[in-house]
Amino acid sequence: MSKTIIISNRLPVQLQISNGSITAVPSVGGLATGMKSVHSSGDSLWIGWSGLTDEEIPEELSKDIDDALAQQGSSKVRLTAKEVEGFYYGFSNRTIWPLFHYFLEYSEFELDSWNTYKAVNQKFADAIIEKIEDDADTIWIHDYQLMLVPQMVREQRPNIAIGFFLHIPFPSFEIFRTMPWREEVLRGLLGADLIGFHIYDYERHFLSSVKRLLGVEVSFNEIYFDNRVIKVDSFPMGIDYKKFSDAAKEHTKRDPDKLSELQKRLNSHKKSDPENKFLLSIDRLDYSKGIAKRLNAFEYFLNKYPQYKEKVRLIILAVPSRSNVPQYQLLKKEIDELVGRINGEFSTVSWTPIWYFYRSMPFENLIDLYTSSDIAWLTPLRDGMNLVAKEYIATRTDKTGVLILSEMAGSANEMNESLLINPNNFEQIADALYQALNMPIEEQQQRNGQLQKRLKRYNVEKWANDFMNSLAKQRTREAANVSTKITDNQLKLIATDYTKATKRLLFLDYDGTLAGFHNDPQKASPDDELYTILDALHTQENTTLFLISGRDKDTFTKWFLHKKYNMIVEHGVWISRNGEAFSLLENVKNDWMEKIRPVLESFVDRTPGSFIEEKNYSLAWHYRKTDPDFGNLRATELTTVLTSLIGTDDLSVLNGNKVIEVKSSNVNKGRASMRMLGEENYDFVFAIGDDWTDEFMFQELPESTITVKVGRQKTAAKYFVNDIKNVRILLKKFVAAL
Ligand code: GDG
């Protein structure tokens, strides 16, 4: 039976060994909390590191550990202390984490830790490959520690479904490009069929890096790479809403003597003055979470609104994290000092402004804090999502409470009803605190009501299901691609038909089909191998070969006239047969050019790298050499401008491969090829091409035509081949067929 394999750096359990026995404790963290409900249902296996290094696992307990993990549907990847140091504390947390959170100054680029990262990613990939039973299994890889794994698995299992989800931000290209191993990381990720991010901005940054660094083709949110279509999408992660709201409901009903010590303390503080308010912040102790800035902002607030001295208390829960990394040690010291200084400055005999906990608390205490706090105040400088914000809202059973949230958190995108702040703007933060402290109950309830409705609907289960469904859909779409790849067997059958036919007609597009693209179109001239193939086809008995292209007649005259090939250029304006000079195939006007040329020129002026190609009856604006994002943006703009300009004229705008061409509507490759077809009684017709201008042939030629698209984009062609190399293999079969 097919299964889902989930892979993350850490397993959702922490192993502890004492007195020779093993205990498994659930681990804290966004991912572990979020995926739990997915993993516990259905047939699945979770692969990850147990949290104990090889050195810490006594050999005699190894099997017991495996058994304990297997009972929870988990399987461990073994890591040595050295591997953990280089892979986890090293490359993951000293290179990627700071870089992806825009802390460029903290990013270390160490070759050794990169090598360990690669080696450990391979270990994870091997562990997955070992557990795959058949190609129906689905692999879901999580997060920044494992970005090379998709490609490593793909190499061994080309047909398996692989999804990848990044839990942290993907930074802008300007940041990402600073990493020495940036291309390898992108290629690693592109091994997946579906790549998910929390929000659209991260998706957009990723696509931009892929385009700029790998130069591969991207269309909307699809990437054409390595002969596959990879989908990129955003899936904002939700929480286990019911778990938090049920725990809060249960909490309100609890007997007073069954309350936790923490809750008793919170209650007694509230009792001493009902006007007292609690502000709460909960984060892992991480520089991305902006804890130090928040403390400074609190000091600013107390000075700006001194009436709140002795009235508000800030509860800070900072969960220890990555304490082996120097930056985290420094941050701990900075926060300890700041808390000490602010408490020293403002405390009175009956009031300390900050309660600071540096530890992890049991779930029950987390609920105590959420339900007792009037305001949740979360000010990350960067945060992939931030689940704490969502959990706080879920526990507010009477809908009271105010959430103040940094706009730099992914969750800010879906939590518009909270008070959104810029974590660097102390003035705005102080005013937001003031607003929150004075917000009427009805307004609080109204805002939280909206938030709760959304969080309930888009819970973590929905998130995981959406991701899995999208992955499945992507795979089905790939499999049911309207065109099919030509298999060796099909190739044989086509070649047999070719041999048997009495009159053959071939239409071959040039750029992107017979020859590769070049930044300068004049340099994409034919090579010797291509001439040999074309010579052979051209001289075959009962075979009419046409090169059919959007190119101008001068270039084709230079390249092919001496070869006497039949040629149709400018999409069907000119024709040349058997070495005769080009003559008009269509009578077209070109007086419109005077009006359109200045428009294109203005786009050339404003788009560095673009240029105009002037043909006899058409004008083309090329943007292959421009910055890819900018070029696409300008292309959309130009299409809009041209479409509105030409109105009902007899002109049309063609979007080719990095080129926009304006030409007469009654000229296209479909019409031209149909005219040639009508001249004789052909019983084998073949057309091959790579872009939109070739689609006219695929659509207009009769159903019996063998139509072939080069590349994986959407097409009306019956078949596709991956690239130019395969076009030549195919044409050589025709050469050999007679
Ligand atoms: C990463 C991304 C993204 C915290 N303290 C305690 C405790 N927690 C739980 C919270 C929450 C989770 O840990 C923290 O999740 P966050 O989303 O806030 O942050 P990260 O750990 O940095 O997670 C983040 C997330 O992945 C998911 O994709 O949102 O942006 O950085 O669930 O409740 N739980 C307990 N005691 C604690 O003391 N029991």
Boltz pocket constraint, residues with backbone or C-beta under 6 A from the ligand:
constraints:
  - pocket:
      binder: B
      contacts: [[A, 28], [A, 29], [A, 30], [A, 31], [A, 33], [A, 34], [A, 167], [A, 168], [A, 237], [A, 282], [A, 283], [A, 284], [A, 317], [A, 319], [A, 359], [A, 360], [A, 361], [A, 362], [A, 363], [A, 366], [A, 383], [A, 384], [A, 385], [A, 386], [A, 387], [A, 388], [A, 389], [A, 391]]
      max_distance: 6.0
